[in-house]
Amino acid sequence: MVSGVLRMVEFGLLFLSGLAVYFHYVGFFNYLAWQYPVTIAAGSFLAVVLLDVTDCYQIVALMRPIANFGRVLLVWAGTFALMALTAFVMKMSQDYSRLLFGSWFVIGFVLIFGLRLGMSKLIRAWARDGRMERRAVIVGGGKAAEILIRSVEKQPYNDIRICGIFDDRGDKRSPPIVAGYPKLGTISELIEFARIARIDMLIVSLPLTAESRVLQLLKKLWVLPVDIRLSAHSNALQFRPRAYSYIGAVPMLDIFDKPINDWDSVAKRAFDIVFSLIGIVVFSPVMLATAIA
């Protein structure tokens, strides 16, 4: 939810700062009265989309704004490059003020980076208080689970709270305690536990080479409304960078995502409100005529 709200806040900051610069240099709709606001809105929207595509709204990235300074700057510069290219192709570049857009570039970047500095402190405070934690369960025990747990626990600003381990294997192959965490039951028991304990994430610690075993597990677990990740920290196979998500520096393969999560809940709420209003406007004459009749 934090990253979803931040998208809207950053869009608003960029759009309003662009309008403020426009009003300062040009005046209140004195020149290109609709072209400038539309261009500023489009640029703000494009910047948010590109920030999302480059994973700048991931919680880990928000916790480390200094480390992501270059990425955010590159995205913002890329946004202006795309706008300049579009204006050149459409033969409109001479109509727009370079000073205005240069000022917006500086002011907009200072605003979004300052916002991210403030958000990083808030998110870290929320993480310390337990407000940002994601409750996770490890699927599969043994040495692979121990290595995974140790790797996750080493990560700075870790928001994962491991609740336990589930494994169908006996205690000889899968010890009852792994890295200080108990084995709570079998995979069948995990389904009920995940619903009662409000688990956010399942992390499968089995290697990719155990394909049949992984598929058997996923057939049972896909019914749960949680994020399912396959640990990839010990696998030799290499995929495209976009195939991975990360807990700190620990790579994960995204198997299933929670159906309505983070930005999706905001988008769904906006969709419900917008189309409810459209429905009321469209059908109000019919309802009014029915009431009169």
PAZAPA-4460 file (N, C-alpha, C; in steps of 0.05 Angstrom, whole numbers, plus 32768, in hexadecimal, padded with zeros to 4 digits):
% residues 293
    n_x    n_y    n_z   ca_x   ca_y   ca_z    c_x    c_y    c_z   seq   type   mol
   8010   7FE8   8000   8000   8000   8000   8011   8019   8000     1      M     A
   8028   8018   800E   803A   802F   8010   8043   8038   7FF4     2      V     A
   804D   8024   7FE4   8057   802B   7FCA   8041   8034   7FB7     3      S     A
   8029   8029   7FBB   8012   8032   7FAA   800B   804F   7FB0     4      G     A
   8009   8056   7FC9   8003   8072   7FD1   8019   8085   7FC8     5      V     A
   8032   807B   7FCA   8049   808C   7FC2   8048   8092   7FA4     6      L     A
   803F   8080   7F94   803C   8085   7F77   802A   809D   7F73     7      R     A
   8013   809E   7F81   8000   80B4   7F7D   800B   80CE   7F88     8      M     A
   8019   80CD   7F9F   8025   80E5   7FAA   803A   80F0   7F98     9      V     A
   804B   80DF   7F8D   8060   80E9   7F7B   8055   80F4   7F61    10      E     A
   8040   80E7   7F57   8033   80F2   7F3F   8028   810E   7F45    11      F     A
   801B   8111   7F5C   8010   812B   7F64   8025   8140   7F68    12      G     A
   803C   8138   7F74   8052   814B   7F78   805D   8155   7F5E    13      L     A
   8062   8142   7F4C   806E   8149   7F32   805B   815B   7F22    14      L     A
   8041   8153   7F22   802D   8162   7F12   802A   817E   7F1D    15      F     A
   8027   8181   7F38   8023   819B   7F44   803B   81AD   7F42    16      L     A
   8053   81A0   7F45   806C   81B0   7F42   806F   81BA   7F25    17      S     A
   8068   81A9   7F12   8069   81B1   7EF6   8055   81C8   7EF0    18      G     A
   803D   81C7   7EFB   802A   81DC   7EF7   8034   81F6   7F05    19      L     A
   8040   81F3   7F1C   804A   820B   7F2A   8060   8219   7F1A    20      A     A
   8072   8209   7F0E   8087   8215   7EFD   807A   8222   7EE5    21      V     A
   8066   8215   7ED9   8058   8220   7EC2   804B   823B   7EC9    22      Y     A
   803D   823C   7EDF   8030   8255   7EE7   8044   826B   7EED    23      F     A
   805B   8263   7EF8   8070   8277   7EFF   807C   8283   7EE5    24      H     A
   8082   8273   7ED2   8090   827D   7EBA   807C   8288   7EA5    25      Y     A
   8065   827C   7EA2   8053   8282   7E8C   803B   8292   7E96    26      V     A
   8032   828D   7EAE   801A   829A   7EB8   8003   8286   7EB8    27      G     A
   7FEC   828F   7EC1   7FD5   827D   7EC3   7FC7   8279   7EA8    28      F     A
   7FD0   8263   7E9A   7FC4   825B   7E81   7FC5   8271   7E6C    29      F     A
   7FDC   8280   7E6B   7FDF   8295   7E57   7FE9   828A   7E3C    30      N     A
   7FF7   8274   7E3C   8004   8269   7E24   8002   824B   7E24    31      Y     A
   7FF9   823F   7E0E   7FF5   8222   7E0C   7FE5   8219   7E25    32      L     A
   7FCD   8224   7E28   7FBE   8221   7E40   7FB8   8204   7E48    33      A     A
   7FB4   81F2   7E34   7FAF   81D6   7E3B   7FC7   81C4   7E34    34      W     A
   7FD8   81CD   7E21   7FEE   81BB   7E1A   8002   81B7   7E31    35      Q     A
   8009   81CD   7E3F   801C   81CA   7E55   8011   81B8   7E6B    36      Y     A
   7FF9   81BD   7E76   7FEF   81AB   7E8B   7FEE   818D   7E82    37      P     A
   7FE5   8189   7E69   7FE4   816D   7E5F   7FFF   8161   7E5E    38      V     A
   8013   8170   7E53   802E   8166   7E51   803A   8160   7E6D    39      T     A
   8035   8172   7E80   803F   816E   7E9B   8032   8156   7EA8    40      I     A
   8018   8152   7EA4   800A   813B   7EAF   8015   8121   7EA2    41      A     A
   8019   8121   7E88   8024   810A   7E7A   8040   8103   7E83    42      A     A
   8051   8118   7E87   806C   8114   7E90   806C   8109   7EAD    43      G     A
   805B   8113   7EBE   8059   8109   7ED9   8051   80EC   7EDA    44      S     A
   803D   80E5   7ECA   8033   80C9   7EC8   8049   80B7   7EBD    45      F     A
   8057   80C0   7EA8   806C   80AF   7E9D   8082   80AA   7EB1    46      L     A
   8089   80BF   7EC1   809E   80BC   7ED5   8097   80A7   7EE9    47      A     A
   807E   80A7   7EF2   8074   8093   7F06   8075   8077   7EFA    48      V     A
   806D   8075   7EE1   806D   805A   7ED4   808A   8050   7ED2    49      V     A
   809C   8061   7ECA   80B8   8059   7EC7   80C5   8052   7EE2    50      L     A
   80BE   8061   7EF6   80C8   805B   7F11   80BD   8040   7F1A    51      L     A
   80A4   803A   7F13   8099   8020   7F1A   80A7   8009   7F0B    52      D     A
   80AB   800D   7EF1   80B8   7FF9   7EE0   80D4   7FF3   7EEA    53      V     A
   80E2   8007   7EF4   80FE   8003   7EFD   8100   7FFC   7F1B    54      T     A
   80E9   7FF3   7F26   80E8   7FE9   7F42   80EF   7FFF   7F57    55      D     A
   80EA   8018   7F51   80F0   802D   7F64   80DB   802F   7F7A    56      C     A
   80C5   8020   7F77   80B1   8020   7F8C   80B2   8008   7F9E    57      Y     A
   80C6   7FF6   7F9A   80CA   7FE0   7FAC   80D1   7FEA   7FC7    58      Q     A
   80C8   7FDC   7FDC   80CD   7FE5   7FF7   80EB   7FE7   7FFD    59      I     A
   80FA   7FD4   7FF2   8118   7FD5   7FF6   8124   7FEE   7FEA    60      V     A
   811A   7FF6   7FD2   8124   800E   7FC5   811C   8027   7FD4    61      A     A
   8104   8027   7FE0   80FA   803E   7FEF   810A   8041   8009    62      L     A
   8113   802B   8014   8123   802C   802D   813F   8037   8028    63      M     A
   8149   8036   800F   8164   803E   8009   8164   8053   7FF2    64      R     A
   815A   806B   7FF8   8158   807F   7FE3   8173   8088   7FD8    65      P     A
   8188   8089   7FE9   81A2   8092   7FE0   81AD   807E   7FCC    66      I     A
   81AA   8064   7FD2   81B5   8050   7FBF   81A6   8050   7FA4    67      A     A
   818D   805A   7FA4   817D   805B   7F8C   817C   8077   7F80    68      N     A
   818D   8089   7F89   818E   80A4   7F7F   8192   80A5   7F61    69      F     A
   81A6   8096   7F57   81AC   8096   7F3B   8195   808B   7F2A    70      G     A
   8188   8076   7F34   8172   806A   7F25   815B   807D   7F22    71      R     A
   8153   808B   7F38   813D   809E   7F37   8144   80B5   7F24    72      V     A
   815D   80BF   7F26   8165   80D5   7F14   8165   80CC   7EF7    73      L     A
   816E   80B4   7EF2   816E   80AA   7ED6   8151   80A8   7ECB    74      L     A
   813F   809E   7EDC   8123   809C   7ED3   8117   80B8   7ECE    75      V     A
   811C   80CB   7EDF   8112   80E6   7EDB   811E   80F3   7EC2    76      W     A
   8138   80EF   7EBE   8144   80F9   7EA6   813A   80EB   7E8D    77      A     A
   8135   80D1   7E8F   812A   80C2   7E79   810E   80CC   7E71    78      G     A
   80FE   80D4   7E86   80E3   80DE   7E81   80E5   80F8   7E70    79      T     A
   80F7   8109   7E77   80FB   8122   7E67   8106   811D   7E4B    80      F     A
   8117   8109   7E49   8121   8102   7E2F   810B   80F8   7E1D    81      A     A
   80F9   80E8   7E28   80E3   80DD   7E18   80CF   80F4   7E10    82      L     A
   80CB   8107   7E23   80B9   811D   7E1C   80C6   812F   7E06    83      M     A
   80E0   8133   7E08   80EE   8143   7DF4   80EE   8136   7DD9    84      A     A
   80F1   811B   7DD9   80F0   810D   7DC0   80D4   810E   7DB3    85      L     A
   80C0   810C   7DC4   80A4   810D   7DBA   809E   8129   7DAE    86      T     A
   80A7   813E   7DBC   80A3   8159   7DB2   80B2   815E   7D98    87      A     A
   80CA   8152   7D96   80DA   8155   7D7D   80CC   8147   7D66    88      F     A
   80C3   812F   7D6A   80B6   8120   7D55   809C   812D   7D4C    89      V     A
   808D   8139   7D5F   8074   8147   7D58   8078   8164   7D50    90      M     A
   8092   816C   7D4E   8099   8187   7D45   808C   819D   7D57    91      K     A
   808D   8198   7D71   8082   81AA   7D84   8097   81B4   7D98    92      M     A
   80B0   81AC   7D95   80C4   81B2   7DA9   80C9   81D0   7DAC    93      S     A
   80C6   81E0   7D97   80CA   81FC   7D98   80B5   820B   7DA7    94      Q     A
   809E   81FE   7DAB   8087   820B   7DB9   808A   820B   7DD7    95      D     A
   809C   81FA   7DE2   809E   81F7   7DFF   80B7   8204   7E09    96      Y     A
   80B5   820E   7E22   80CB   821C   7E2E   80DF   8209   7E3A    97      S     A
   80F8   820B   7E32   810E   81FA   7E3D   8114   8202   7E5A    98      R     A
   8112   821B   7E60   8117   8224   7E7B   8102   8219   7E8E    99      L     A
   80E9   8219   7E85   80D3   820E   7E95   80D7   81F1   7E9C   100      L     A
   80DD   81E1   7E87   80E1   81C4   7E8C   80FB   81BE   7E9A   101      F     A
   8110   81CF   7E96   8128   81CC   7EA5   8124   81D1   7EC3   102      G     A
   8114   81E5   7EC9   810D   81EB   7EE5   80FC   81D5   7EF1   103      S     A
   80E9   81CA   7EE2   80D9   81B4   7EEC   80E9   819C   7EF1   104      W     A
   80FD   8197   7EE0   810E   817F   7EE3   811C   8181   7EFE   105      F     A
   8128   8198   7F05   8137   819B   7F1E   8124   8199   7F36   106      V     A
   810E   81A9   7F35   80FB   81AA   7F4B   80EE   818F   7F50   107      I     A
   80E5   8183   7F3A   80D7   8169   7F3C   80E9   8154   7F48   108      G     A
   8103   8153   7F40   8115   813F   7F4B   811A   8144   7F69   109      F     A
   811E   815D   7F70   8123   8163   7F8C   810B   815B   7F9D   110      V     A
   80F3   815F   7F93   80DA   8158   7FA2   80D8   813A   7FA6   111      L     A
   80DB   812B   7F90   80D6   810E   7F93   80ED   8101   7FA3   112      I     A
   8105   810B   7FA0   811B   80FF   7FAF   8119   8107   7FCD   113      F     A
   8111   8120   7FD2   810C   8128   7FEE   80F6   8118   7FFB   114      G     A
   80E1   8112   7FEB   80CB   8102   7FF5   80D5   80E6   7FFC   115      L     A
   80E6   80DB   7FEB   80F0   80C0   7FEF   8103   80BF   8007   116      R     A
   8112   80D4   800C   8122   80D5   8025   8110   80D4   803E   117      L     A
   80FB   80E4   803D   80E8   80E3   8054   80DA   80C8   8057   118      G     A
   80D2   80BD   8040   80C4   80A3   8041   80D6   808D   804C   119      M     A
   80F0   808E   8045   8103   8079   804F   8104   8079   806D   120      S     A
   8104   8090   8079   8104   8091   8097   80EA   8087   80A2   121      K     A
   80D4   808E   8096   80BA   8083   809F   80B8   8065   809C   122      L     A
   80C0   805B   8085   80BF   803E   8081   80D0   802E   8094   123      I     A
   80E8   8039   8099   80FA   802B   80AC   80EE   802B   80C8   124      R     A
   80E2   8042   80D0   80D4   8043   80EA   80BD   802F   80EB   125      A     A
   80AD   802E   80D6   8097   801B   80D5   80A1   7FFE   80D6   126      W     A
   80B8   7FF9   80C8   80C3   7FDE   80C8   80CC   7FD6   80E4   127      A     A
   80D9   7FE9   80F3   80E1   7FE3   810E   80C9   7FDE   8120   128      R     A
   80B3   7FEC   811C   809B   7FE9   812C   808B   7FD0   8124   129      D     A
   8093   7FC3   810E   8084   7FAC   8105   806C   7FB2   80F3   130      G     A
   8069   7FCB   80EB   8052   7FD2   80DB   8055   7FCA   80BD   131      R     A
   806E   7FC8   80B5   8074   7FC2   8099   807B   7FA5   8094   132      M     A
   807B   7F94   80A9   8084   7F79   80A6   8071   7F68   8095   133      E     A
   807D   7F56   8087   806F   7F42   8077   8073   7F27   8084   134      R     A
   805D   7F1A   808B   805E   7F00   8099   8063   7EEA   8084   135      R     A
   8079   7EDB   8087   8081   7EC7   8073   8084   7EAC   8080   136      A     A
   8080   7E98   806F   8084   7E7C   8077   8097   7E6F   8063   137      V     A
   80AA   7E5F   806D   80BC   7E50   805C   80B1   7E35   8055   138      I     A
   80AF   7E2F   803C   80A5   7E15   8033   80BD   7E04   802B   139      V     A
   80C1   7DEE   803A   80D8   7DDD   8036   80EE   7DE3   804B   140      G     A
   80F7   7DCE   8058   810B   7DD2   806E   8127   7DC9   8066   141      G     A
   8136   7DC1   807A   8151   7DB7   8075   8166   7DCD   8070   142      G     A
   817C   7DC6   8064   8192   7DD8   8060   818B   7DF0   804E   143      K     A
   817B   7DEB   8039   8174   7E00   8027   8164   7E16   8036   144      A     A
   8152   7E0D   8048   8142   7E21   8057   8154   7E30   806A   145      A     A
   8167   7E23   8076   817A   7E31   8089   818A   7E46   807A   146      E     A
   8195   7E40   8063   81A4   7E53   8053   8193   7E6B   804C   147      I     A
   817A   7E65   8043   8167   7E7A   803C   8161   7E8D   8053   148      L     A
   815B   7E81   806A   8154   7E91   8082   816B   7EA2   808A   149      I     A
   8183   7E97   808B   819B   7EA7   8092   819F   7EBE   807F   150      R     A
   819B   7EB9   8065   819F   7ECE   8051   818A   7EE4   8055   151      S     A
   8171   7EDD   805B   815C   7EF1   805E   8162   7F02   8078   152      V     A
   816A   7EF4   808D   816F   7F02   80A6   8186   7F16   80A5   153      E     A
   8199   7F11   8092   81B0   7F23   808F   81A9   7F3D   8082   154      K     A
   8192   7F3E   8075   818B   7F56   8064   8184   7F6E   8076   155      Q     A
   8190   7F85   8070   8189   7F9D   807F   816C   7FA6   8079   156      P     A
   815F   7FB2   808D   8144   7FBC   8089   8131   7FA6   8080   157      Y     A
   8135   7F8E   808B   8125   7F77   8083   8108   7F7A   808E   158      N     A
   80F4   7F77   807D   80D8   7F79   8086   80CB   7F5E   8086   159      D     A
   80DA   7F49   8084   80CF   7F2E   8084   80CF   7F22   80A0   160      I     A
   80B9   7F19   80A9   80B7   7F0B   80C3   80B1   7EED   80BD   161      R     A
   80C4   7EDC   80C2   80C0   7EBF   80BC   80B1   7EB3   80D4   162      I     A
   809A   7EA6   80CD   8089   7E9B   80E2   808F   7E7D   80E7   163      C     A
   809C   7E70   80D5   80A1   7E54   80D8   80A6   7E46   80BE   164      G     A
   80A9   7E2B   80C0   80B0   7E1B   80A9   809B   7E04   80A6   165      I     A
   8094   7DFE   808E   8082   7DE8   8088   808F   7DD5   8074   166      F     A
   808E   7DBB   807A   809B   7DA7   8069   808D   7D8C   806D   167      D     A
   8088   7D7E   8057   807C   7D63   8059   8090   7D4E   8062   168      D     A
   80A9   7D53   8060   80BD   7D3F   8066   80C0   7D3A   8084   169      R     A
   80CA   7D23   808C   80CE   7D1C   80A8   80E5   7D2C   80B4   170      G     A
   80E8   7D28   80CF   80FD   7D37   80DD   8119   7D30   80D5   171      D     A
   811D   7D18   80CA   8139   7D10   80C2   8142   7D21   80AA   172      K     A
   8130   7D25   8098   8138   7D35   8080   8133   7D53   8084   173      R     A
   8120   7D59   8095   8119   7D75   809A   8117   7D79   80B8   174      S     A
   812C   7D83   80C5   812D   7D86   80E2   8116   7D97   80ED   175      P     A
   810D   7D91   8106   80F7   7DA0   8111   80FD   7DBE   8117   176      P     A
   8117   7DC4   811A   8120   7DE0   811E   8135   7DE7   8109   177      I     A
   8131   7DFC   80FA   8144   7E05   80E6   814A   7E22   80EA   178      V     A
   8163   7E28   80F0   816C   7E44   80F4   815B   7E52   8109   179      A     A
   8152   7E43   811D   8143   7E4E   8133   8125   7E50   812E   180      G     A
   811B   7E46   8117   80FF   7E47   8111   80F4   7E2B   8111   181      Y     A
   80DC   7E27   811D   80D1   7E0C   811F   80C3   7E03   8105   182      P     A
   80C2   7DE9   8101   80B2   7DDE   80EC   8096   7DDB   80F7   183      K     A
   8083   7DE9   80EB   8068   7DEB   80F7   8055   7DD5   80EC   184      L     A
   805C   7DC8   80D6   8049   7DB4   80CC   804F   7DAD   80AF   185      G     A
   803B   7DA0   80A3   803E   7D97   8087   8032   7DAC   8075   186      T     A
   8034   7DA7   805B   802A   7DBA   8047   800C   7DBC   8049   187      I     A
   7FFE   7DA6   804E   7FE1   7DA7   8051   7FD9   7DB9   8068   188      S     A
   7FE8   7DB7   807E   7FE2   7DC8   8096   7FE9   7DE5   8091   189      E     A
   7FFC   7DEA   807E   8004   7E05   8078   7FEC   7E15   806D   190      L     A
   7FDB   7E09   805C   7FC5   7E18   8050   7FB3   7E24   8065   191      I     A
   7FAC   7E14   8079   7F9B   7E1E   808F   7FAA   7E33   80A0   192      E     A
   7FC3   7E2D   80A5   7FD3   7E40   80B5   7FD6   7E5B   80A8   193      F     A
   7FDA   7E5B   808E   7FDE   7E74   807F   7FC5   7E86   8080   194      A     A
   7FAE   7E79   8080   7F95   7E89   8082   7F90   7E94   809E   195      R     A
   7F96   7E84   80B2   7F92   7E8C   80CE   7FA6   7EA2   80D6   196      I     A
   7FBF   7E9E   80CF   7FD5   7EB0   80D8   7FD9   7EC8   80C6   197      A     A
   7FC9   7ECA   80B1   7FCB   7EE1   809E   7FE7   7EE3   8092   198      R     A
   7FF0   7ECE   8087   800B   7ECD   807B   800B   7EDD   8061   199      I     A
   8020   7EED   805C   8022   7EFD   8044   8032   7EF0   802E   200      D     A
   8044   7EDE   8036   8057   7ED3   8022   805F   7EB7   8029   201      M     A
   8060   7EA6   8014   806C   7E8B   8017   8086   7E8B   8007   202      L     A
   809C   7E82   8013   80B5   7E81   8006   80BD   7E63   8004   203      I     A
   80BE   7E59   7FEB   80C5   7E3D   7FE6   80E3   7E3B   7FE5   204      V     A
   80EF   7E2B   7FF6   810C   7E29   7FF8   8117   7E12   7FE7   205      S     A
   8106   7E04   7FD9   8110   7DED   7FC9   811F   7DF7   7FB0   206      L     A
   8133   7DE8   7FA7   8143   7DF0   7F90   8132   7DED   7F76   207      P     A
   8139   7DFD   7F62   812B   7DFB   7F48   812D   7DE0   7F3B   208      L     A
   8142   7DD1   7F41   8146   7DB7   7F35   8131   7DA3   7F3F   209      T     A
   8124   7DA8   7F56   810F   7D97   7F60   80F4   7D9F   7F54   210      A     A
   80F3   7D9E   7F3A   80DC   7DAA   7F2B   80C2   7D9C   7F32   211      E     A
   80C1   7D82   7F33   80A8   7D73   7F38   809F   7D79   7F55   212      S     A
   80B1   7D7B   7F68   80A9   7D81   7F83   809E   7D9D   7F86   213      R     A
   80AB   7DB0   7F78   80A2   7DCC   7F79   8086   7DCE   7F6D   214      V     A
   8081   7DC0   7F57   8067   7DC1   7F4A   8051   7DB5   7F5B   215      L     A
   8058   7D9F   7F69   8045   7D93   7F7C   803D   7DA7   7F92   216      Q     A
   8051   7DB5   7F9D   804B   7DC8   7FB2   803A   7DDF   7FA7   217      L     A
   8040   7DE9   7F90   8032   7E00   7F85   8015   7DF9   7F7F   218      L     A
   800F   7DE0   7F77   7FF4   7DD8   7F72   7FE3   7DDA   7F8C   219      K     A
   7FF0   7DD5   7FA3   7FE2   7DD7   7FBC   7FE0   7DF4   7FC7   220      K     A
   7FF4   7E04   7FC1   7FF7   7E1E   7FCE   7FEB   7E35   7FBE   221      L     A
   7FE5   7E31   7FA4   7FDC   7E48   7F94   7FC1   7E53   7F9D   222      W     A
   7FB2   7E43   7FAC   7F97   7E4B   7FB5   7F99   7E61   7FCA   223      V     A
   7FB0   7E65   7FD7   7FB3   7E78   7FEC   7FB7   7E95   7FE0   224      L     A
   7FAA   7EA9   7FEB   7FAD   7EC4   7FE2   7FC6   7ED2   7FED   225      P     A
   7FDD   7EC7   7FE6   7FF7   7ED1   7FF0   800B   7ED2   7FD9   226      V     A
   8021   7EE0   7FDE   8037   7EE0   7FCC   8047   7EC6   7FCF   227      D     A
   804C   7EB9   7FB9   805C   7EA0   7FBA   8076   7EA5   7FAB   228      I     A
   808D   7EA2   7FB9   80A7   7EA6   7FAE   80B8   7E8D   7FAF   229      R     A
   80C8   7E89   7F9A   80DA   7E72   7F9A   80F6   7E7D   7F9D   230      L     A
   8103   7E74   7FB3   811E   7E7D   7FB9   8131   7E76   7FA2   231      S     A
   8141   7E8A   7F99   8153   7E85   7F83   8170   7E8C   7F8B   232      A     A
   8175   7E8F   7FA5   8190   7E97   7FAE   81A5   7E82   7FAA   233      H     A
   819D   7E68   7FA9   81B0   7E52   7FA6   81AF   7E44   7F8C   234      S     A
   81A0   7E50   7F78   819D   7E43   7F5E   81B1   7E4E   7F4A   235      N     A
   81BD   7E3C   7F3A   81D1   7E44   7F26   81C4   7E4F   7F0D   236      A     A
   81AA   7E49   7F09   819C   7E53   7EF1   8199   7E71   7EF3   237      L     A
   819D   7E7F   7EDD   819B   7E9C   7EDC   8184   7EA4   7ECA   238      Q     A
   8173   7EB6   7ED5   815C   7EC0   7EC5   8160   7EDE   7EC1   239      F     A
   814F   7EE9   7EB1   8150   7F06   7EAD   814C   7F15   7EC7   240      R     A
   8159   7F2C   7ECB   8156   7F3A   7EE4   8139   7F40   7EEC   241      P     A
   8128   7F45   7ED7   810C   7F4B   7EDD   80FC   7F33   7EE8   242      R     A
   8108   7F1B   7EE5   80FB   7F03   7EEF   80FC   7F01   7F0E   243      A     A
   810F   7F10   7F1A   8113   7F0E   7F36   8106   7F25   7F46   244      Y     A
   80FE   7F1E   7F5E   80F9   7F33   7F72   810D   7F2E   7F89   245      S     A
   810F   7F40   7F9B   8125   7F3E   7FAF   811A   7F44   7FCB   246      Y     A
   8125   7F35   7FDE   8122   7F3B   7FFA   813E   7F44   8002   247      I     A
   8142   7F5E   8003   815E   7F68   8006   816D   7F61   7FED   248      G     A
   8182   7F50   7FF1   8191   7F47   7FDA   818C   7F2A   7FD3   249      A     A
   8178   7F1E   7FE0   8172   7F02   7FDB   815F   7EFF   7FC4   250      V     A
   8166   7EF2   7FAE   8155   7EF1   7F96   813E   7EDD   7F9A   251      P     A
   8127   7EE4   7F90   8110   7ED2   7F90   8103   7ED2   7F75   252      M     A
   80F7   7EBB   7F6D   80E7   7EBA   7F55   80CA   7EBC   7F5D   253      L     A
   80BC   7ECF   7F50   80A0   7ED4   7F56   808F   7EBE   7F49   254      D     A
   8082   7EAE   7F59   8071   7E98   7F4F   8054   7EA1   7F4E   255      I     A
   8049   7EAB   7F64   802E   7EB6   7F65   802F   7ED0   7F75   256      F     A
   801E   7EE3   7F6D   801B   7EFC   7F7C   8000   7EFD   7F8A   257      D     A
   7FFF   7F0A   7FA1   7FE5   7F0D   7FAF   7FD2   7F1B   7F9C   258      K     A
   7FB9   7F10   7F9A   7FA5   7F1B   7F86   7FA1   7F39   7F87   259      P     A
   7F9C   7F44   7F9E   7F99   7F61   7FA1   7FAC   7F6A   7FB6   260      I     A
   7FC1   7F78   7FAD   7FD7   7F7F   7FBF   7FE2   7F9A   7FB9   261      N     A
   7FE8   7FAA   7FCE   7FF6   7FC3   7FCB   7FE7   7FD6   7FB8   262      D     A
   7FF4   7FDC   7FA1   7FE8   7FEF   7F8D   7FCF   7FE4   7F81   263      W     A
   7FCC   7FCA   7F80   7FB4   7FBE   7F74   7F9B   7FC6   7F84   264      D     A
   7F9D   7FC7   7F9F   7F86   7FCF   7FAF   7F7E   7FEC   7FAA   265      S     A
   7F93   7FFD   7FA6   7F8D   8019   7FA0   7F80   801B   7F85   266      V     A
   7F8B   800D   7F71   7F7F   800E   7F56   7F63   8003   7F56   267      A     A
   7F5E   7FEE   7F65   7F43   7FE2   7F66   7F2F   7FF6   7F72   268      K     A
   7F38   8003   7F88   7F27   8017   7F95   7F20   802E   7F81   269      R     A
   7F35   8038   7F73   7F30   804D   7F60   7F1E   8044   7F4A   270      A     A
   7F21   802B   7F40   7F10   8020   7F2B   7EF3   801F   7F35   271      F     A
   7EEF   8016   7F4D   7ED4   8014   7F58   7EC6   802F   7F5A   272      D     A
   7ED5   8043   7F63   7ECA   805E   7F66   7EC3   806A   7F4B   273      I     A
   7ED6   8069   7F39   7ED3   8076   7F1F   7EBB   806A   7F10   274      V     A
   7EBB   804F   7F0E   7EA5   8042   7EFE   7E8A   8043   7F0D   275      F     A
   7E8B   8045   7F27   7E71   8049   7F35   7E65   8064   7F2E   276      S     A
   7E77   8079   7F2E   7E6D   8094   7F26   7E64   8095   7F0A   277      L     A
   7E72   8087   7EF8   7E6A   8086   7EDB   7E4F   8078   7ED9   278      I     A
   7E4B   8062   7EE8   7E32   8054   7EE7   7E1B   8065   7EF1   279      G     A
   7E20   8074   7F06   7E0B   8086   7F11   7E03   809B   7EFD   280      I     A
   7E17   80A7   7EF0   7E12   80BC   7EDC   7E03   80B1   7EC4   281      V     A
   7E0B   8099   7EBA   7DFF   808E   7EA2   7DE3   8085   7EA7   282      V     A
   7DDE   8078   7EBE   7DC4   806D   7EC2   7DB1   807F   7ED3   283      F     A
   7DBB   8096   7EDB   7DA9   80A8   7EEB   7D90   80B0   7EDB   284      S     A
   7D92   80B6   7EC1   7D79   80BD   7EB3   7D64   80A7   7EB3   285      P     A
   7D6E   808E   7EB0   7D5C   8077   7EB0   7D4F   8074   7ECC   286      V     A
   7D60   8076   7EE1   7D55   8073   7EFC   7D42   808A   7F02   287      M     A
   7D48   80A2   7EF9   7D36   80B9   7EFE   7D1C   80B5   7EEF   288      L     A
   7D1D   80AC   7ED6   7D04   80A7   7EC7   7CF3   8091   7ED4   289      A     A
   7D01   807C   7EDE   7CF2   8067   7EEC   7CE5   8071   7F05   290      T     A
   7CF3   8082   7F14   7CE8   808D   7F2D   7CCF   809F   7F28   291      A     A
   7CD1   80AF   7F12   7CBB   80C0   7F0B   7CA2   80B0   7F02   292      I     A
   7CA8   809B   7EF2   7C92   808A   7EE9   7C85   807B   7F00   293      A     A
***
